[in-house]
């Protein structure tokens, strides 16, 4: 039995929300913490906001 199987059996199909790290912003609303840098984080957020 794989080590995660008992957990899946107990919790079943519960889905945990996954937030991409470039969408996480600091408590003051500024960008930061994305490993790709602030420029890349801003570019990704802008790209996602474009319809």
VMD Tcl script that builds the backbone (N, CA, C; Angstrom):
set m [mol new atoms 153]
animate dup $m
set s [atomselect $m all]
$s set {name element resname resid chain x y z} {
  {N N UNK 1 A 0.849 -1.174 0.000}
  {CA C UNK 1 A 0.000 0.000 0.000}
  {C C UNK 1 A 0.901 1.247 0.000}
  {N N UNK 2 A 0.671 2.178 -0.949}
  {CA C UNK 2 A 1.448 3.423 -0.957}
  {C C UNK 2 A 1.186 4.213 0.331}
  {N N UNK 3 A 2.151 4.988 0.794}
  {CA C UNK 3 A 1.997 5.696 2.066}
  {C C UNK 3 A 0.855 6.708 2.079}
  {N N UNK 4 A 0.422 7.200 0.917}
  {CA C UNK 4 A -0.660 8.185 0.877}
  {C C UNK 4 A -2.036 7.542 0.789}
  {N N UNK 5 A -2.109 6.251 0.541}
  {CA C UNK 5 A -3.401 5.592 0.339}
  {C C UNK 5 A -4.322 5.694 1.557}
  {N N UNK 6 A -3.838 5.488 2.793}
  {CA C UNK 6 A -4.740 5.641 3.930}
  {C C UNK 6 A -5.325 7.044 4.037}
  {N N UNK 7 A -4.551 8.048 3.666}
  {CA C UNK 7 A -5.051 9.425 3.717}
  {C C UNK 7 A -6.151 9.615 2.692}
  {N N UNK 8 A -5.952 9.107 1.490}
  {CA C UNK 8 A -6.964 9.214 0.443}
  {C C UNK 8 A -8.220 8.465 0.857}
  {N N UNK 9 A -8.051 7.325 1.496}
  {CA C UNK 9 A -9.196 6.530 1.936}
  {C C UNK 9 A -10.010 7.289 2.980}
  {N N UNK 10 A -9.347 7.949 3.901}
  {CA C UNK 10 A -10.044 8.677 4.970}
  {C C UNK 10 A -10.699 9.942 4.441}
  {N N UNK 11 A -9.970 10.727 3.665}
  {CA C UNK 11 A -10.486 12.021 3.226}
  {C C UNK 11 A -11.210 11.969 1.891}
  {N N UNK 12 A -11.042 10.911 1.153}
  {CA C UNK 12 A -11.753 10.753 -0.108}
  {C C UNK 12 A -11.395 11.817 -1.119}
  {N N UNK 13 A -12.378 12.271 -1.867}
  {CA C UNK 13 A -12.098 13.194 -2.965}
  {C C UNK 13 A -12.030 14.666 -2.565}
  {N N UNK 14 A -11.663 14.955 -1.315}
  {CA C UNK 14 A -11.546 16.359 -0.901}
  {C C UNK 14 A -10.483 17.035 -1.756}
  {N N UNK 15 A -10.798 18.213 -2.215}
  {CA C UNK 15 A -9.874 18.953 -3.059}
  {C C UNK 15 A -9.295 20.111 -2.259}
  {N N UNK 16 A -7.979 20.198 -2.238}
  {CA C UNK 16 A -7.326 21.301 -1.563}
  {C C UNK 16 A -7.053 22.400 -2.567}
  {N N UNK 17 A -7.368 23.657 -2.214}
  {CA C UNK 17 A -7.092 24.735 -3.167}
  {C C UNK 17 A -5.594 24.927 -3.358}
  {N N UNK 18 A -5.195 25.101 -4.588}
  {CA C UNK 18 A -3.791 25.337 -4.905}
  {C C UNK 18 A -3.688 26.736 -5.506}
  {N N UNK 19 A -2.891 27.580 -4.890}
  {CA C UNK 19 A -2.709 28.944 -5.358}
  {C C UNK 19 A -1.316 29.052 -5.967}
  {N N UNK 20 A -1.236 29.367 -7.257}
  {CA C UNK 20 A 0.093 29.532 -7.855}
  {C C UNK 20 A 0.881 30.609 -7.110}
  {N N UNK 21 A 2.161 30.373 -6.903}
  {CA C UNK 21 A 2.952 31.272 -6.063}
  {C C UNK 21 A 3.050 32.678 -6.632}
  {N N UNK 22 A 2.884 32.869 -7.945}
  {CA C UNK 22 A 2.956 34.231 -8.478}
  {C C UNK 22 A 1.707 35.043 -8.141}
  {N N UNK 23 A 0.667 34.401 -7.634}
  {CA C UNK 23 A -0.549 35.122 -7.249}
  {C C UNK 23 A -0.543 35.559 -5.795}
  {N N UNK 24 A 0.438 35.130 -5.044}
  {CA C UNK 24 A 0.522 35.505 -3.647}
  {C C UNK 24 A 1.165 36.883 -3.564}
  {N N UNK 25 A 0.477 37.798 -2.882}
  {CA C UNK 25 A 1.015 39.142 -2.689}
  {C C UNK 25 A 1.196 39.386 -1.197}
  {N N UNK 26 A 2.022 40.347 -0.874}
  {CA C UNK 26 A 2.290 40.675 0.527}
  {C C UNK 26 A 1.075 41.325 1.156}
  {N N UNK 27 A 1.050 41.355 2.481}
  {CA C UNK 27 A -0.101 41.905 3.200}
  {C C UNK 27 A -0.328 43.381 2.880}
  {N N UNK 28 A 0.718 44.091 2.446}
  {CA C UNK 28 A 0.546 45.504 2.087}
  {C C UNK 28 A 0.136 45.678 0.624}
  {N N UNK 29 A -0.060 44.560 -0.097}
  {CA C UNK 29 A -0.508 44.601 -1.483}
  {C C UNK 29 A 0.605 44.654 -2.506}
  {N N UNK 30 A 1.851 44.729 -2.064}
  {CA C UNK 30 A 2.973 44.778 -3.004}
  {C C UNK 30 A 3.339 43.378 -3.476}
  {N N UNK 31 A 4.046 43.327 -4.603}
  {CA C UNK 31 A 4.500 42.056 -5.132}
  {C C UNK 31 A 5.751 41.617 -4.383}
  {N N UNK 32 A 5.948 40.337 -4.310}
  {CA C UNK 32 A 7.157 39.848 -3.665}
  {C C UNK 32 A 7.037 38.378 -3.327}
  {N N UNK 33 A 8.163 37.713 -3.284}
  {CA C UNK 33 A 8.187 36.321 -2.893}
  {C C UNK 33 A 8.181 35.333 -4.042}
  {N N UNK 34 A 7.946 35.800 -5.264}
  {CA C UNK 34 A 7.955 34.892 -6.415}
  {C C UNK 34 A 9.405 34.655 -6.826}
  {N N UNK 35 A 9.783 33.388 -6.986}
  {CA C UNK 35 A 11.171 33.034 -7.284}
  {C C UNK 35 A 11.640 33.602 -8.622}
  {N N UNK 36 A 10.725 33.844 -9.535}
  {CA C UNK 36 A 11.096 34.383 -10.842}
  {C C UNK 36 A 11.373 35.870 -10.830}
  {N N UNK 37 A 11.121 36.528 -9.703}
  {CA C UNK 37 A 11.368 37.964 -9.582}
  {C C UNK 37 A 10.100 38.774 -9.768}
  {N N UNK 38 A 10.153 40.012 -9.305}
  {CA C UNK 38 A 8.977 40.887 -9.372}
  {C C UNK 38 A 8.552 41.185 -10.806}
  {N N UNK 39 A 9.529 41.334 -11.708}
  {CA C UNK 39 A 9.191 41.638 -13.097}
  {C C UNK 39 A 8.378 40.490 -13.718}
  {N N UNK 40 A 8.831 39.268 -13.496}
  {CA C UNK 40 A 8.120 38.102 -14.043}
  {C C UNK 40 A 6.761 37.940 -13.373}
  {N N UNK 41 A 6.706 38.186 -12.066}
  {CA C UNK 41 A 5.430 38.073 -11.349}
  {C C UNK 41 A 4.425 39.080 -11.907}
  {N N UNK 42 A 4.854 40.309 -12.108}
  {CA C UNK 42 A 3.972 41.338 -12.656}
  {C C UNK 42 A 3.520 40.960 -14.068}
  {N N UNK 43 A 4.426 40.434 -14.876}
  {CA C UNK 43 A 4.083 40.032 -16.242}
  {C C UNK 43 A 3.041 38.913 -16.251}
  {N N UNK 44 A 3.193 37.942 -15.375}
  {CA C UNK 44 A 2.222 36.844 -15.307}
  {C C UNK 44 A 0.850 37.344 -14.855}
  {N N UNK 45 A 0.828 38.201 -13.841}
  {CA C UNK 45 A -0.448 38.740 -13.356}
  {C C UNK 45 A -1.119 39.582 -14.431}
  {N N UNK 46 A -0.346 40.360 -15.171}
  {CA C UNK 46 A -0.900 41.166 -16.256}
  {C C UNK 46 A -1.441 40.280 -17.369}
  {N N UNK 47 A -0.710 39.249 -17.713}
  {CA C UNK 47 A -1.138 38.309 -18.748}
  {C C UNK 47 A -2.453 37.630 -18.357}
  {N N UNK 48 A -2.586 37.254 -17.101}
  {CA C UNK 48 A -3.809 36.593 -16.656}
  {C C UNK 48 A -4.991 37.541 -16.615}
  {N N UNK 49 A -4.742 38.823 -16.427}
  {CA C UNK 49 A -5.834 39.804 -16.352}
  {C C UNK 49 A -6.332 40.203 -17.738}
  {N N UNK 50 A -5.567 39.894 -18.767}
  {CA C UNK 50 A -5.947 40.258 -20.134}
  {C C UNK 50 A -6.969 39.262 -20.651}
  {N N UNK 51 A -8.133 39.785 -21.120}
  {CA C UNK 51 A -9.175 38.866 -21.637}
  {C C UNK 51 A -8.794 38.190 -22.926}
}
mol reanalyze $m
mol bondsrecalc $m
mol representation Tube
mol addrep $m
